[in-house]
Every structure is written in structure tokens, then in C-alpha cells.
Amino acid sequence: MAKDIPTLYGSLVFNDKVMRNKLPKDVYKALRKTIENGTHLELDVANSVAVAMKEWAVENGATHYTHWFQPMTGFTAEKHDSFISPAEGGEVIMEFSGKELVKGEPDASSFPSGGLRATFEARGYTAWDPTSPAFIKDRTLYIPTAFCSYSGEALDKKTPLLRSMEALSHEAVKMLKLLGRDDVTSVSTTVGPEQEYFLVDKELYNKRRDLIFCGRTLIGAPAPKGQEMEDHYFGALKPRVSEYMHELDEELWKLSIPAKTKHNEVAPAQHELAPVFETANVAVDHNQLTMELMKKIADKHGLVCLLHEKPFEGINGSGKHNNWSLTTNAGDNLLNPGKTPAENVQFLVFLMAVIKAVDDYADLMRISVVGAGNDHRLGGNEAPPAIVSIFLGDELTAILKSIENDTYFGTQETVQLETGAHVLPHFTKDTTDRNRTSPFAFTGNKFEFRMLGSSTSVANPNMVLNAAVAEALHQFYLELSEADPEHMTEAVHAMIKRAIKKHKKVIFNGNGYTEAWVEEAKARGLYNLVSTPEALAQFTSDKNVKLLTDYHIFTKEEIFSRYEILLENYVKTIEIEAKTLHEMLAKDFLPALSTYSAHVAQNAAAKKAFMPAISTAAEEALVTELSGAYESLSSGLEGLETVLASVQAKAESDTMQNAANMCLNELLPLMDVLRKTADAAEVKIPDELLPYPTYDQLLFSV
């Protein structure tokens, strides 16, 4: 029987409906004021909220609470405390105070800090974020929080995001008031992150060291069939996958996560889930929960959910498309062109602010999606290149060109789509096609940032985008505030014209996969930061430090700490992969290779002994080939040990940037050579002798 979805939706969330029912009116109003306007929450209000929150949680089976936060590990963190408090006579009572709600105290020294905190400086604080609703999971009340050190430095991803949202709202409201919008008091960034992932059989997964330790296969020859037939994309869901998706939807809906779309993606065993737009802060929390639930529910179905950006060589990897827009408290989307975008001054100002932001801070945009996994994906046929550019489509590009050249842009007529079949309904075509090769594309009333990797937190990209657009709006405001109010329209037109001339180089509507675009982008002066070490080298540049400190997103110390954390994460990731590859080859693959080589040689010898006239040239050639692979891999493993030791020594005695550069320039190329040799030999060895499942088993068994 179908579940009552409206009743199910949000049933485990301390949402507005629950707050209205549980809180006294004055407390409810005070809390709503904090949520909507960012005002301070008094302790007496927090106490009332805590009591109501505890009662609701206990009614729904919760016994514990946790301050749930997002440290710089890339995962979430939680420490559970029970509601019980000892009472007289050996009894216990269930208690939860406002002080316990608004503040927690986890150990800050055990999380990455990039040098901000010494090991002996252990105290850290979690602070309740009332703008993201509490929820129940696993009989525990989860309270979304920010995480900072004893001295106030941000040690998480939420705090900088909240700072950036406030900065952007402040600058956007100033600009709108200059344009006559006195009704707007706040502007929110809204985000809808599409999530791609792979599903593989758990039993097969458990036989692959590389998938267990690294999330991706380090060796493995392609299956006879990959994605060449393009038959998996949007194909019918297999029963096992469909059951998984149904349960995932229901669990997400209980937590008010608006899962909307689900389908097969391009690669075999690959799928996608897309939610409805939410405020950026809530969308970040919900995406972290989505990734966690994807893994947890997969396990219940005998599956494993892979969120690595490139789990399998030779087929599409997984990304996360970050759909970003701006909405006023009056409810209008500032990136909605309207029916006549050429005459929509408000739209053109905010459009140009985004274009200017991306052009000025393209390096920071690239830095916001760095990671060893994403480096394997960017520039492939399923992902945009590492060059940050903007796709606007024909109509908007033509509008900007007409403004730049002071020519007339006529309103485009609506065009009916002609299918040639009269029985099919007629409908209006969009004014432009989509461009899947663009890293940052305008898609109607939002921008789609497509460079994010599947495992990436959406906090960093949105933080950077918010800060950069805030700066662009601030610059526009300074320029327009000196204009005569009676001639504001002309002043806006002149400003937009100047901005187009300066920043049009970042606009590109063509094919981002071609070598010609790489050369053209270089001529335009655009960044092409193809790897994490190259990108991170730009993080601490003067302009980037100035942006992030001017808008109080980070202190200078926080910027450098994140730079160190990201580099260290990259180096450790490659080191783990190198160690795992060494172990797989030495303990698993080489023994299998040796066994099969000896088996073929024995067969050839037996054949020659009993049938001297029959040629054994084929067997001898195969033995020679297998023996050559064995020698090559053995020698390569020795080289891998040497380079790995050098990387580890450099990480300890030199800069982390130099250690990352060595990983990129020496360790990864050597690992790639070893992989190619192993993959070429793998196709010669019978499956029953291989110590791990092959690609065809992994990709086509579910």
C-alpha cells in the first residue's frame, strides 16, 4: 500500500509546523525573527525551544542528542549525549537545556586545523545554527551546528558559508534599494545540488582492496561493453536499483529533503538524484545527509554506493551539479530574465555581477572543487574542463552584444517546436540549447556550476560564489551611488556596457572539450588549472586573500590553514592509493600472474613432450608476454616504493605544496604506468585465477 507522502514528509524534522504547535507564541516569534533576520537569540528563548525540542524528540523515540557539524575532513561529525539526568531515589529524568542546545564542546585538536590549533589546545565549540532545522535519525536528535576553536577560528565548512550568505545579502539589498526596490530586506542564495553515484554489489566490493581503501579501482581492464551503446542513460531501472531508490526517497522525505528526480546516468551502474531548490545553508546540510543515507541504505540492499569522482577507468565519473540562484524575501528570483530580458534592468545588473565575479575569481571557483578524485574527472567526456568559463546561450549573448555596441535588440518571437507528427502536442522552444561542456552555465533562471565532484561538499563552491558576487555588487554599487538618481537608467546602462567590455572574455558558448578552446582560453588570459596542486598554489594570492578577508569569510590565518589542509588531504590521498596499489599488485596480482604463466608453460611443455610435431609458439609467446609483465611490474613496484618514500620525506621536511607537486609529477605517472601494464596482462588471465572481481562483474551484476 502506498505511503501517505504528505504525512511522511518532514515527519522527523523539528520544522515550522512543529515549532508553531510546541512553542509559546512569543518564543515562536522570537525564533522566527532569528531564523529570518539573523538576530541574536536570548537564552530564555533558547531554554523554551530546548524543552519543546526535547519533548518532541522523545515522543518520536529519541534518547540522545548530538551537535552535528561539518569539519574539514569532508565528512560530518557527531558526539552523542543522552537526555537522562540522575534524580533522587535512583531515578532519572529527561532534561535538555537552552545552554545544551546552543553550545557543545567537542575536542578540536583531533580535527584538521592546518596549524590553527596545537595538539595540546583541545577545546572547541559547536554553536547551534537555528536556520537549519533539527531532525531525528537513529533515535537521536541531530542539531545542525557550526564548529569553531577556543579562540574563535572557523574549523568547519558551515561557518564560512553562513558568513558569505550574510555578505551577499547585504550587498544585494543595497543594490536593489539603489534600483528602487525598497520592499526587499534580505536576499537568499538558493541551491539545488544534483548528486551522481554508482551502485555495485557489496559481495564483489568486499573483494577489492582499492574500492575499500580508495573508493576507486586502481587497476582493472575495461569490460567488453561500457557505455558505447548509450543504452543505460534514462533506461528502465533494474528491480534491485528501483527498490533501493524507493527506500532512499522515503528516508530523505522523512527528513524534509526534497528528493525530486531519479534516473540512470550514462555509465553502467551509475545513477543520479536531484532535489528541489533550498536555501544554500539547508541545501548543504541536506546534501551531506543525502550522501550518508545513500551509503547506509545501499548496505541494507546488499549494495555499496560509490561517491568517488572516478571509480572506474574508461567510463564517466560522477559529479555534482550545483544549481545556484538568488531570491529576495519578496519571493522574486533575481536571475529570472522575464519576458523581455533586454529591458529588465534588475536582471541585467545581477547577471553582470555574476559574470564579473566568475571572471575575477575563476581561480577561486576552481579551488573550491579541488580534490585528487575530481582531477581524474575534469576534462573527461562527462565533465567540464578545468578552464572556468560561462555559457549564456544565444539570446543573452546577443543582448549583451547589443548593449556593448549600442545596437537595438528586438524581442525574440516565441518559436513552436515542430516534431513533424501532428498527434504530438505543440509547445514553445527554449530560447537557447544546453551546453554540457560548460563549467558554469545559465539555464533559464539560475546558474549551474558543473565542476563539483560527487563527494565534494557544496559549502565551499557556494561560499566562493557568494563572496565573489558580493564583491561585484559592491563595486557596482560604488559606481552607481555617484550617479544622478534621475538618470539612474542611463548610468546602469553605461556601467553594464563597461562591465561587458571588461569581462566578456569569460563567456564561451562553444565546445569546451576541444584543443582549440584550450588555446583560445590561453589567448584570452583565462586560468587552466588542471590539477589540485596547481589550483591550490593560487589560493593565497593577494586578490583572493583580500576578497575573503574583506567580507569576513575567513581571517588570513584561516585561509592559510585551509590551504595546508587541502594540500595535506591531497598528498595523503595519493599516498594511500600508492600503498594500496603496491599491496594489490604484490599480494594479489603478481601471484595470479605467476600462477597462470607457470600453468601455460607447463601446458606447453606437456604438449611438446606428447606431441612433438605440434607447435607451441603461441604458448611460448604468451609466457614471454606474461613474464615480461611480471618483470616490469616487479621493477615498477621497487620504483613506487622509492618515490613514495621521497614524497613522505618531503611532506615532513619540506613544504606540503612541494610534496603535492611530487605526487602529481612523479607518483601518479608511475602509478599510471603500473596500471597500464597490469590491465594489459589482466585480459590474458582467466577470471577464476584473478584475485578480485573484474569490471564486467562490478558494472553489470546489480
Beta strands, then each sheet from edge to edge (+ up, - down):
strand 1: 64-68
strand 2: 80-82
strand 3: 84-86
strand 4: 92-94
strand 5: 103-104
strand 6: 124-128
strand 7: 135-137
strand 8: 140-149
strand 9: 187-201
strand 10: 259-264
strand 11: 270-275
strand 12: 278-279
strand 13: 303-306
strand 14: 320-328
strand 15: 390-391
strand 16: 440-442
strand 17: 447-449
sheet 1: 2+ 1- 8- 6+ 5-
sheet 2: 2+ 1- 8- 7+
sheet 3: 3+ 4-
sheet 4: 10+ 11- 9+ 12-
sheet 5: 10+ 11- 9+ 13-
sheet 6: 10+ 11- 9+ 14- 17+ 16- 15-
end
